[in-house]
Amino acid sequence: MDWTKIIQEIQDAGYSQRQIAEICGCSQGFISQVKNNYYRTQNSKSKKAISFEVGTALLKLHKSVQTAK
């Protein structure tokens, strides 16, 4: 899953990272980390994963902005 592309396309549709985070139930900082692939570069003890809920919310929002085009 290319989360960077998904988040960028949502932002291109006019959503800020803060708005995306509110919709997905996470922090703006986490959205930034995901977009910049930072969450993947951490060592295994501190590595963050995208939860099912956040991933599902991102995909749903992405689908809605793609449909609105």
MDAnalysis code that builds the backbone (N, CA, C; Angstrom):
import MDAnalysis as mda
import numpy as np

u = mda.Universe.empty(207, n_residues=69, atom_resindex=np.repeat(np.arange(69), 3), trajectory=True)
u.add_TopologyAttr("name", ["N", "CA", "C"] * 69)
u.add_TopologyAttr("resid", np.arange(1, 70))
u.add_TopologyAttr("resname", ["MET", "ASP", "TRP", "THR", "LYS", "ILE", "ILE", "GLN", "GLU", "ILE", "GLN", "ASP", "ALA", "GLY", "TYR", "SER", "GLN", "ARG", "GLN", "ILE", "ALA", "GLU", "ILE", "CYS", "GLY", "CYS", "SER", "GLN", "GLY", "PHE", "ILE", "SER", "GLN", "VAL", "LYS", "ASN", "ASN", "TYR", "TYR", "ARG", "THR", "GLN", "ASN", "SER", "LYS", "SER", "LYS", "LYS", "ALA", "ILE", "SER", "PHE", "GLU", "VAL", "GLY", "THR", "ALA", "LEU", "LEU", "LYS", "LEU", "HIS", "LYS", "SER", "VAL", "GLN", "THR", "ALA", "LYS"])
u.atoms.positions = np.array([
    [0.853, -1.169, 0.000],
    [0.000, 0.000, 0.000],
    [0.899, 1.232, 0.000],
    [0.666, 2.138, -0.907],
    [1.466, 3.359, -0.987],
    [0.767, 4.471, -0.208],
    [1.002, 4.480, 1.109],
    [0.347, 5.443, 1.982],
    [0.764, 6.869, 1.646],
    [2.006, 7.056, 1.210],
    [2.476, 8.392, 0.843],
    [1.614, 8.958, -0.277],
    [1.386, 8.167, -1.290],
    [0.568, 8.603, -2.428],
    [-0.872, 8.854, -2.003],
    [-1.407, 7.964, -1.181],
    [-2.794, 8.104, -0.726],
    [-2.967, 9.403, 0.055],
    [-2.062, 9.658, 1.004],
    [-2.165, 10.877, 1.802],
    [-1.965, 12.108, 0.924],
    [-1.034, 12.063, 0.000],
    [-0.800, 13.210, -0.885],
    [-2.036, 13.504, -1.729],
    [-2.687, 12.473, -2.243],
    [-3.891, 12.689, -3.053],
    [-5.033, 13.254, -2.225],
    [-5.122, 12.842, -0.963],
    [-6.136, 13.410, -0.068],
    [-5.823, 14.887, 0.171],
    [-4.545, 15.196, 0.392],
    [-4.157, 16.588, 0.589],
    [-4.385, 17.414, -0.675],
    [-4.128, 16.829, -1.821],
    [-4.365, 17.532, -3.087],
    [-5.844, 17.879, -3.257],
    [-6.710, 17.104, -2.609],
    [-8.148, 17.373, -2.671],
    [-8.564, 18.457, -1.680],
    [-7.593, 18.976, -0.906],
    [-7.891, 20.101, -0.031],
    [-7.890, 19.814, 1.456],
    [-7.577, 18.607, 1.865],
    [-7.546, 18.260, 3.284],
    [-6.160, 18.539, 3.860],
    [-6.124, 19.088, 5.063],
    [-4.850, 19.275, 5.751],
    [-4.506, 17.980, 6.498],
    [-3.271, 17.860, 6.912],
    [-2.883, 16.678, 7.696],
    [-3.681, 16.617, 8.994],
    [-3.958, 17.758, 9.587],
    [-4.754, 17.795, 10.825],
    [-6.165, 17.268, 10.570],
    [-6.783, 17.669, 9.459],
    [-8.121, 17.184, 9.135],
    [-8.106, 15.679, 8.874],
    [-7.107, 15.213, 8.164],
    [-6.979, 13.779, 7.891],
    [-6.852, 13.018, 9.203],
    [-6.012, 13.527, 10.092],
    [-5.804, 12.878, 11.388],
    [-7.095, 12.819, 12.199],
    [-7.847, 13.902, 12.208],
    [-9.110, 13.925, 12.952],
    [-10.075, 12.880, 12.402],
    [-10.165, 12.779, 11.105],
    [-11.052, 11.800, 10.478],
    [-10.604, 10.376, 10.788],
    [-9.294, 10.168, 10.818],
    [-8.746, 8.821, 11.011],
    [-8.561, 8.435, 12.473],
    [-8.701, 9.393, 13.367],
    [-8.562, 9.091, 14.784],
    [-7.124, 8.903, 15.240],
    [-6.236, 9.702, 14.679],
    [-4.832, 9.640, 15.087],
    [-4.293, 11.062, 15.146],
    [-3.008, 11.205, 15.408],
    [-2.422, 12.539, 15.499],
    [-1.947, 13.034, 14.135],
    [-1.835, 14.346, 14.013],
    [-1.296, 14.931, 12.793],
    [0.141, 14.480, 12.600],
    [0.875, 14.350, 13.695],
    [2.258, 13.909, 13.617],
    [2.395, 12.519, 13.017],
    [1.459, 11.634, 13.358],
    [1.501, 10.282, 12.800],
    [1.220, 10.309, 11.307],
    [0.256, 11.120, 10.874],
    [-0.028, 11.253, 9.437],
    [1.224, 11.741, 8.718],
    [1.921, 12.712, 9.304],
    [3.163, 13.219, 8.717],
    [4.213, 12.118, 8.627],
    [4.349, 11.335, 9.689],
    [5.323, 10.236, 9.685],
    [4.995, 9.203, 8.621],
    [3.734, 8.870, 8.497],
    [3.324, 7.886, 7.489],
    [3.606, 8.436, 6.097],
    [3.226, 9.687, 5.874],
    [3.432, 10.296, 4.555],
    [4.911, 10.314, 4.169],
    [5.768, 10.549, 5.127],
    [7.201, 10.640, 4.871],
    [7.938, 9.320, 5.085],
    [7.182, 8.227, 5.250],
    [7.743, 6.895, 5.471],
    [8.638, 6.817, 6.698],
    [8.539, 7.771, 7.610],
    [9.354, 7.768, 8.813],
    [9.030, 6.573, 9.697],
    [7.759, 6.183, 9.739],
    [7.352, 5.091, 10.610],
    [8.021, 3.783, 10.215],
    [8.496, 3.667, 8.980],
    [9.144, 2.443, 8.518],
    [10.631, 2.394, 8.860],
    [11.223, 3.521, 9.194],
    [12.671, 3.557, 9.387],
    [13.083, 3.367, 10.839],
    [12.127, 3.258, 11.731],
    [12.448, 3.078, 13.139],
    [12.930, 1.657, 13.402],
    [13.706, 1.484, 14.459],
    [14.126, 0.120, 14.800],
    [12.926, -0.685, 15.271],
    [13.067, -1.969, 15.342],
    [11.924, -2.854, 15.595],
    [11.250, -2.589, 16.939],
    [11.973, -2.076, 17.933],
    [11.370, -1.816, 19.238],
    [10.444, -0.609, 19.218],
    [10.719, 0.372, 18.367],
    [9.888, 1.577, 18.342],
    [9.108, 1.727, 17.044],
    [9.158, 0.712, 16.202],
    [8.464, 0.793, 14.918],
    [6.955, 0.904, 15.129],
    [6.351, 1.852, 14.458],
    [4.904, 2.037, 14.525],
    [4.268, 1.357, 13.327],
    [3.089, 0.899, 13.502],
    [2.341, 0.300, 12.404],
    [1.052, 1.086, 12.218],
    [0.539, 1.016, 11.037],
    [-0.751, 1.644, 10.770],
    [-1.820, 0.667, 11.232],
    [-2.637, 1.086, 12.164],
    [-3.685, 0.202, 12.667],
    [-4.732, -0.035, 11.580],
    [-5.472, -1.087, 11.758],
    [-6.548, -1.410, 10.821],
    [-7.514, -0.240, 10.711],
    [-7.844, 0.356, 11.862],
    [-8.815, 1.447, 11.874],
    [-8.312, 2.669, 11.106],
    [-7.050, 3.037, 11.329],
    [-6.486, 4.198, 10.637],
    [-6.362, 3.905, 9.142],
    [-5.882, 2.728, 8.805],
    [-5.750, 2.353, 7.401],
    [-7.089, 2.348, 6.680],
    [-8.090, 1.785, 7.339],
    [-9.432, 1.742, 6.752],
    [-9.989, 3.150, 6.562],
    [-9.801, 4.011, 7.556],
    [-10.291, 5.390, 7.449],
    [-9.573, 6.143, 6.327],
    [-8.259, 5.939, 6.198],
    [-7.515, 6.585, 5.109],
    [-8.023, 6.125, 3.750],
    [-8.234, 4.829, 3.615],
    [-8.721, 4.304, 2.327],
    [-10.126, 4.809, 2.006],
    [-10.972, 4.882, 3.014],
    [-12.338, 5.384, 2.808],
    [-12.314, 6.853, 2.390],
    [-11.489, 7.661, 3.070],
    [-11.375, 9.075, 2.717],
    [-10.785, 9.228, 1.321],
    [-9.785, 8.441, 1.011],
    [-9.167, 8.487, -0.307],
    [-10.194, 8.152, -1.392],
    [-10.985, 7.134, -1.154],
    [-12.011, 6.745, -2.125],
    [-13.016, 7.880, -2.321],
    [-13.383, 8.545, -1.234],
    [-14.375, 9.620, -1.360],
    [-13.816, 10.809, -2.131],
    [-12.523, 11.128, -1.965],
    [-11.973, 12.253, -2.733],
    [-11.746, 11.867, -4.180],
    [-11.468, 10.603, -4.455],
    [-11.313, 10.155, -5.839],
    [-12.649, 10.161, -6.560],
    [-13.690, 9.782, -5.851],
    [-15.031, 9.754, -6.437],
    [-15.524, 11.165, -6.727],
    [-15.108, 12.119, -5.878],
    [-15.568, 13.508, -6.014],
    [-14.907, 14.225, -7.195],
    [-13.850, 13.664, -7.743],
    [-13.135, 14.322, -8.847],
    [-13.981, 14.378, -10.097],
])
